[in-house]
């Protein structure tokens, strides 16, 4: 008896128990990526931000950082510096999105508030792009797009933590590179 036939006879005689607990691989989908984020232990994540802000045909470099909060409530906090390349110097912008509202403050000015009209979410992708390595880590890449704006998200396969988010629209681009998890204070209404 050859080895493959012997193995077949052994597993058949044992009722196939040798392979019974091995799940069949399922194809990854956008829903898989969304579920990985939703079911992860990530409560919040700090990120470094870089990009370009387009205003009236001009493009200004932006840098900064922020926090994406998943629990106890979904929220986003951004601290950005816009390089105006003018005598006015750099412009600082703070933005907080929480409770269906977007709060913004420029420089040391007063906070303003408007309803959050966004209908897409970077953590609820609609298209699975593929598997990619980011910084030596295996990730799932997924995206969602609407009205010319696109969010791409890269999620760590091992635990569902967000590694990278990229936002683009016809005028601007922002990249969020996540570096620490579950260490940020809760985001509150300013």
N, C-alpha and C positions, 0 to 999 in steps of 0.2 A: 504494500500500500504506500502511495506517495504521501508526502507531508500535507499538501493541500487537501487530499481526499481524507486523510486521517483527521485533520482539523474539522472538516465538514462533518464527518461522522461523529466526532466528539461533541460538537455544538448541537447537532441535531438530536443526539441521544440525551443531552442535558436540557432539551426543550428550548434551545437557542438562548439559554440564560447568559451565556458569555457576552452577548451583544445586546441583551434586553434593556439595559439601563443607558445605552448610548443614544442621546437624542439625535434625530436627523437634523442637519443644518437647515436653518430657515433663511430665506433671502432677507437682507436688510432693506428696510423701507424708510421713508420719512417718518412714518408712525413709530417705527422702532427707535429712531433717534430721539423723537419727542418723548417717548415713554422712558428712555434711558435718563434723560434730563429730569423728567417729572418724578421718577422713582429713585433718583440719586439722593445721597445724604447731603448734597451741597445746599446750604442755606443761603450763603452769599459768597461772592467772589470779587476780589479786587483785580483791576486791570490797568495797564498802561495804554494810553490812547495816542495815536498819531493819525494825521490825515491832512486833508485840504478842504477848506471852506470856500465855496464859490458864491460870490455876491456880485451881481450886475456885470458879469463878464470877467471879473477879477478873481484870482485864486490866491488864498492866503493859507500858509502852513499853520497847522494847529497841533499842539501837544498837550498832554495832561494825563489825568487818571480818573478813576471812578470806581463805583461799586454797583454790581448787579445783585439785587436781592431776590431770592425765590421764596423765602419763608421768614417770618410769618405772613408777609404780604409781598406781592410782586412790586418792586420799585427799582428805580435807577437813579444814581447820583453821578453827575459829571462835573469835573473841574477842568476847564480848558483855558489855554493861553493861545490867542490868535496873534500871529506875527503880522502886523499891518504894513510893515515896510514903509511907514510914513513917520513924520515928526511926532505924531500922536503916540508912537511907541506901541508896545504890546497891549492887547486888550484881554482882560480876564473875564470869563463867562462861567457862571455856575448854573447848573440845571438839575432839577429834581423832578422826576416823574413818579407820582404816587397817587393812589386813590382817584384815578380818572382825571387828574389835572397835571399840567406841566407848569412848574415854577421856574422862573428865570431871573437871574440878577447879573448885571453887567458892572464890572468894577466893584466899587463900594456902594453902588446905587441900591434902590429899594427893590425888593422882590416883587415881581409881577406874576400873575397867574391866569392861565387860559385852560379851557377844557382840552384834554388830550384827545385828538381826533385820529390818532394812529389806528389803523385797522389790521396791521400785520405785526407779528411778533418774531424776533429772531429765535426764540426758543420753541416756536411751533412751526417747524419747516414743512413745506409741502412737496419738496422734491429731494430724493436721495441722489447725491452726486457720485459718491464712491468712498473708498477707504484710502486714507492718506497718512503719511508719517509727518508729525509736527514735533520738532525738537526731540526726536527719538521716541516719540510716543505714538502708538497706533490710534488713529481717530476715525470717526465716521464724519464725512462732510455732507451737509445737507443745505438746502437753501429755500427761500421763499421770496416771491417777487409780486409787486403790485404797483400799478400806475408809475412805472419807470424807476421805482426804488427796489433794491435787492438787499436782502440780508443773507449772508453765508455764515454758517456755524460749523465749527469743528468740535466734536464731543469725544472725550476719552472713552475708548471701548471698555476699559476695565471697570469704570465706576460711574459713568454718565456725567462726569464733571466737564464743564465747558472749558476749552483750551483757547479758543480764538473765535472772534466774531468780526465780520467785515460788512460795513454798510456802504452802499454806493447808490447815488442817484445821478441824474445828468449833470449836476453842478458840483457835487461834493463827494468825499469819501472819508470814512472813518474806520480805523482798525483798532480793535480791542484785544490786547494780548494778556490773558489772565495769568496771574502769578501767585496769588495766595487765596486760600479758601477757608470759609467759616471763621474768620478772624476780625471782620469789620463790624463796627457798631451798627445798630439798626438805623435805617434811613427813616427820617421823620419829615413831616411837613415843615418847611422853613417858617 
